[in-house]
Amino acid sequence: MSLYGVVLRNFLTKSKLNIYNRLRILIMPFYAVAKGRTTGIFMTWPDCETQVKGFPGARYKKFDSVVSAQDFITSEGGQTAKTKPKQTNNHTKSFASASNNLKRSSTSNNSVSKSVPDKIKNKLNVSSPGYVKESNESDDDYSDGSDDLNTILSKQMDDIEQRLKTFEKGVDKIIKKGAKKTILIEPPQSKRRKTSGGEFDVDDDGFVMVYTDGACSSNGRSSARAGLGVYWGDGHPLNISEPVSGRATNNCGEIQAATKAIKIALQNGVKRLAINTDSKFLINSVTKWIPGWKRKGWKLASGEPVKNEKDFKDLDSVQHKLQIKWNYVEAHKGIHGNEMADQLAKDGASMYNK
């Protein structure tokens, strides 16, 4: 999951919890006491039990909504309470209600009040701790809030949606601001150049792109088998996979693959060639060591002959006929061109015969 997705999920989760905390008071069980020490609606069983336990002829019942609880009280002939019930010691949240009115104990009012939206507070009329509706107040001024629950929820969700839109715009700005530091896993599509040999990928400097590689199984042993690979693109007609000529070593494959690429480029009118290889030995040989070897008659500093003299002479004979850019790429790092050239070289090695 992307960064935006993780942050968005966390935001939604917190929003849902916030709504749950705010509306929890409206969906918890309601205990209706029609006959007892104090009639009304209570939010917890301990508070309800206090009113009915030991009271002769007590009438009480548990409901899932305030409306049902109030209907029970009305049907049983319950009277509107004019005084609030005695405060309990366990500091539980409680409500007593009559004629569509809820009254709450002062012990838990502060904590619940903070979690209830102002609109719900107004509907429930719980703005002050321990509030009890007096008998001279009109029932038309109050409601249990259940009738407008859908409207309140809808507005809550509209508010969340608006916040998400604002949050999304903020994330977009962050992404745009940090665009310069973005690392691209896949390189952008290269430019294409047509020649008699087909189309070639061209870099931003106008160099035709080619990947070369050498491969050798059992390198350094008598059973060694080596091959070379030249890769111009997927399905390109000039891709080459063949065994090396001469000694079967990995370095021979690297050198001969580069030489093949240069010769193919010359045959197809390419003037600027970017050779991408994972062989630092090849690059150092061409750009640093060959001039010194030539001056010394193809001898090393130690006086010993250059092992790949024939291959290097063949490469040196063609490399100055066009402009070459030598690019080092790391092997087995998921670079498509390098991986394909490596596979071509391995296929070529399988065809090697002494």
C-alpha positions in Angstrom: 0.0 0.0 0.0 1.0 3.4 -0.9 1.7 6.2 1.8 -1.5 8.0 0.8 -3.5 4.8 1.3 -2.1 4.1 4.8 -2.8 7.7 6.0 -6.3 7.6 4.5 -7.1 4.3 6.2 -5.9 5.6 9.6 -7.9 8.8 9.2 -11.1 6.8 8.4 -10.6 4.5 11.3 -10.2 7.4 13.7 -13.3 9.1 12.2 -15.3 6.0 12.7 -14.2 5.7 16.3 -15.0 9.3 16.9 -18.5 8.9 15.6 -18.9 5.7 17.7 -17.9 7.5 20.8 -20.2 10.4 20.1 -23.3 8.3 19.4 -22.6 5.5 21.9 -24.9 7.2 24.4 -27.8 6.9 21.9 -27.6 3.2 21.2 -26.8 1.7 24.6 -29.5 -0.3 26.5 -32.2 1.7 28.3 -33.8 0.5 31.5 -37.4 1.8 31.9 -38.8 2.0 35.5 -42.6 2.6 35.4 -43.1 1.9 39.1 -40.3 2.2 41.6 -38.6 4.6 44.0 -38.0 6.9 41.0 -39.7 6.4 37.6 -37.8 7.1 34.5 -35.2 5.7 32.1 -31.8 4.6 33.3 -28.7 3.8 31.3 -27.2 1.1 33.6 -28.7 -1.9 35.5 -27.2 -0.9 38.9 -29.0 2.5 38.7 -32.2 0.7 37.7 -31.8 -1.9 40.4 -31.5 0.8 43.0 -35.0 2.0 42.1 -36.8 -1.3 42.0 -35.1 -3.7 44.4 -37.3 -4.3 47.4 -39.9 -1.9 46.0 -43.4 -3.6 46.2 -45.1 -4.0 42.8 -42.1 -2.6 40.9 -42.5 -2.5 37.1 -39.4 -2.2 34.9 -38.0 -3.5 31.6 -34.9 -3.2 29.4 -35.2 -1.6 25.9 -33.0 -0.8 22.9 -34.4 2.6 22.3 -35.5 5.6 24.3 -38.9 5.7 22.5 -39.7 2.1 23.4 -38.7 2.7 27.0 -40.9 5.8 27.3 -43.9 4.0 25.7 -43.5 1.3 28.4 -43.5 3.9 31.2 -46.6 5.6 29.7 -48.5 2.4 29.2 -47.8 1.4 32.8 -49.0 4.7 34.1 -45.7 6.0 35.1 -45.4 9.5 36.4 -42.9 12.2 35.4 -40.1 12.5 38.0 -39.8 15.9 39.5 -36.5 15.3 41.3 -33.4 13.6 40.2 -32.4 10.2 41.6 -29.9 9.8 44.4 -26.3 9.9 43.1 -24.8 6.5 42.9 -21.3 5.7 44.3 -20.0 3.8 41.3 -20.0 7.0 39.2 -21.9 5.3 36.3 -23.7 7.1 33.6 -27.5 7.2 34.0 -30.5 8.8 32.5 -34.1 9.2 33.9 -36.7 10.3 31.4 -40.4 11.1 31.3 -42.6 12.6 28.6 -39.8 12.3 26.0 -37.2 13.8 28.4 -33.9 12.3 29.6 -32.2 13.3 32.9 -28.7 12.3 33.8 -26.6 12.0 36.9 -24.0 14.6 37.6 -21.3 12.0 38.3 -20.6 11.2 34.6 -22.0 14.2 32.8 -18.7 15.9 32.1 -17.1 12.9 30.3 -20.2 12.1 28.3 -21.0 15.7 27.5 -17.6 16.1 25.8 -18.3 13.2 23.5 -21.8 14.2 22.4 -22.1 16.8 19.5 -23.8 20.1 20.4 -26.8 19.3 18.2 -27.4 16.1 20.1 -27.0 17.9 23.4 -29.6 20.4 22.3 -32.0 17.7 21.3 -31.4 15.8 24.6 -31.1 19.0 26.7 -28.1 17.8 28.7 -26.2 21.0 28.7 -25.8 21.2 32.5 -24.7 18.5 35.0 -27.5 16.7 36.7 -30.2 18.5 34.8 -33.8 17.5 35.5 -36.8 18.8 33.6 -39.1 20.5 35.9 -42.8 19.8 35.7 -43.6 23.4 34.5 -41.5 23.1 31.4 -43.2 22.2 28.2 -42.6 18.8 26.6 -42.7 20.3 23.2 -39.4 22.0 23.8 -37.5 18.7 24.2 -36.9 15.4 22.3 -34.9 12.2 22.9 -33.0 12.9 19.7 -33.8 9.5 18.1 -36.0 11.1 15.4 -33.1 13.2 14.0 -30.4 10.5 14.4 -30.2 9.8 10.6 -29.9 13.5 9.9 -27.1 13.9 12.4 -25.3 10.8 11.1 -25.7 12.1 7.5 -24.1 15.4 8.4 -21.3 13.7 10.3 -20.5 11.7 7.2 -20.7 14.8 5.0 -18.2 16.4 7.3 -15.8 13.4 7.1 -16.1 13.4 3.3 -15.2 17.1 3.2 -12.2 16.6 5.4 -11.0 13.7 3.2 -11.2 15.9 0.1 -9.1 18.6 1.9 -6.7 15.9 3.1 -6.4 14.5 -0.4 -5.5 17.9 -1.8 -2.8 18.2 0.9 -1.3 14.9 -0.1 -1.3 15.9 -3.8 0.7 19.0 -2.9 3.2 16.9 -0.9 3.6 14.5 -3.9 4.1 17.4 -6.3 6.5 19.1 -4.0 8.6 16.0 -3.6 8.5 15.0 -7.3 12.1 15.9 -7.9 13.2 13.3 -5.4 11.1 10.5 -6.9 13.1 7.4 -7.9 11.8 5.7 -11.0 12.0 1.9 -10.9 11.3 1.7 -14.7 13.1 4.2 -16.9 11.0 6.4 -19.2 10.4 5.2 -22.7 13.5 5.8 -24.9 13.4 7.6 -28.2 13.4 5.4 -31.3 15.6 5.7 -34.3 15.0 3.9 -37.6 17.8 2.5 -39.8 18.1 -0.2 -42.5 18.7 -2.7 -39.6 15.4 -1.7 -37.8 14.6 0.6 -34.9 17.0 1.4 -32.1 16.5 2.9 -28.7 18.3 6.2 -28.4 19.3 8.0 -25.2 18.9 11.7 -24.5 22.3 12.5 -26.1 21.4 10.7 -29.3 23.4 7.5 -28.6 22.0 4.2 -29.8 21.6 2.0 -26.8 22.9 -1.6 -26.8 23.6 -4.1 -24.0 26.4 -6.6 -24.2 27.4 -9.5 -21.9 29.6 -12.6 -21.7 28.9 -15.8 -19.9 31.0 -18.9 -19.1 30.2 -22.1 -17.3 33.1 -23.8 -15.4 35.2 -20.7 -16.1 38.9 -21.5 -15.8 38.5 -25.2 -16.2 39.0 -27.5 -19.1 35.3 -28.1 -19.4 34.6 -24.3 -19.7 32.0 -23.2 -22.3 31.6 -19.5 -23.1 29.2 -17.4 -25.1 28.3 -13.8 -25.9 25.1 -11.8 -26.0 24.2 -8.5 -27.8 20.8 -7.1 -27.0 19.2 -4.1 -28.9 15.7 -4.6 -27.8 12.9 -7.1 -27.4 12.5 -9.1 -30.6 15.1 -7.0 -32.4 16.4 -8.7 -35.5 20.0 -7.8 -34.7 20.1 -9.5 -31.3 23.0 -12.0 -31.1 23.5 -15.1 -29.1 26.5 -17.2 -30.1 29.5 -19.0 -28.6 32.9 -17.3 -28.3 35.7 -18.0 -30.7 39.0 -19.1 -29.2 39.5 -19.6 -25.5 36.4 -20.1 -23.4 36.5 -17.5 -20.7 34.1 -14.9 -19.4 36.4 -12.0 -20.4 36.5 -13.3 -23.9 32.7 -13.3 -24.0 32.6 -9.7 -22.7 35.2 -8.4 -25.2 33.8 -10.2 -28.2 30.3 -9.1 -27.4 31.3 -5.4 -27.4 33.2 -5.9 -30.7 30.1 -7.5 -32.3 27.9 -4.6 -31.2 30.3 -2.1 -32.7 30.5 -3.9 -36.0 26.7 -4.2 -36.2 26.4 -0.5 -35.5 28.8 0.4 -38.3 26.9 -1.9 -40.7 23.7 -0.1 -39.9 24.9 3.5 -40.2 25.1 4.2 -36.4 27.5 7.0 -35.6 27.1 7.2 -31.9 26.8 4.1 -29.7 26.3 3.6 -26.0 27.5 0.2 -24.9 26.0 -0.9 -21.6 28.0 -3.6 -19.9 28.4 -5.1 -16.4 32.2 -5.7 -17.0 34.4 -3.1 -15.3 37.4 -5.1 -16.7 36.2 -4.4 -20.2 35.6 -0.7 -19.6 38.9 -0.2 -17.8 40.8 -2.1 -20.6 39.3 0.1 -23.3 39.4 3.5 -21.6 42.7 3.1 -19.5 44.9 0.2 -20.4 44.9 -0.5 -24.1 47.0 2.6 -25.0 49.8 1.5 -22.6 49.6 -2.1 -23.8 50.0 -0.9 -27.4 53.0 1.2 -26.6 54.6 -1.8 -24.9 53.9 -4.2 -27.7 50.8 -5.6 -26.0 52.7 -6.4 -22.9 51.6 -5.9 -19.3 53.7 -3.8 -16.8 55.1 -7.1 -15.6 56.4 -7.9 -19.1 53.9 -10.7 -19.6 51.8 -10.8 -22.7 48.2 -9.6 -22.5 46.1 -12.7 -22.3 43.3 -11.5 -24.5 45.6 -9.8 -27.0 43.8 -11.1 -30.1 40.3 -10.1 -28.9 41.5 -6.6 -27.8 43.2 -6.0 -31.1 40.0 -6.8 -32.9 38.1 -4.5 -30.6 40.6 -1.7 -31.0 40.5 -1.9 -34.8 36.9 -0.8 -34.9 36.2 1.3 -31.8 37.6 4.5 -33.3 35.3 4.3 -36.3 32.4 5.8 -34.4 31.8 7.7 -31.2 31.3 5.3 -28.2 30.0 5.9 -24.7 30.8 3.1 -22.2 28.2 2.7 -19.5 28.7 0.5 -16.5 25.5 -1.3 -15.2 25.3 -3.6 -12.2 24.6 -7.2 -13.0 21.6 -9.0 -11.7 19.8 -5.9 -10.4 16.7 -6.2 -12.6 17.9 -4.0 -15.4 16.0 -5.4 -18.3 18.6 -4.9 -21.1 21.4 -6.4 -18.9 19.3 -9.4 -18.0 18.4 -10.0 -21.6 22.0 -9.8 -22.8 23.0 -12.1 -20.0 20.4 -14.7 -21.1 21.6 -14.4 -24.7 25.2 -15.0 -23.6 24.2 -18.1 -21.6 22.4 -19.5 -24.6 25.5 -18.8 -26.7 27.7 -20.7 -24.1 25.4 -23.7 -24.4 26.4 -23.8 -28.1 30.2 -23.7 -27.5 32.3 -26.5 -28.9 36.1 -26.8 -28.7 
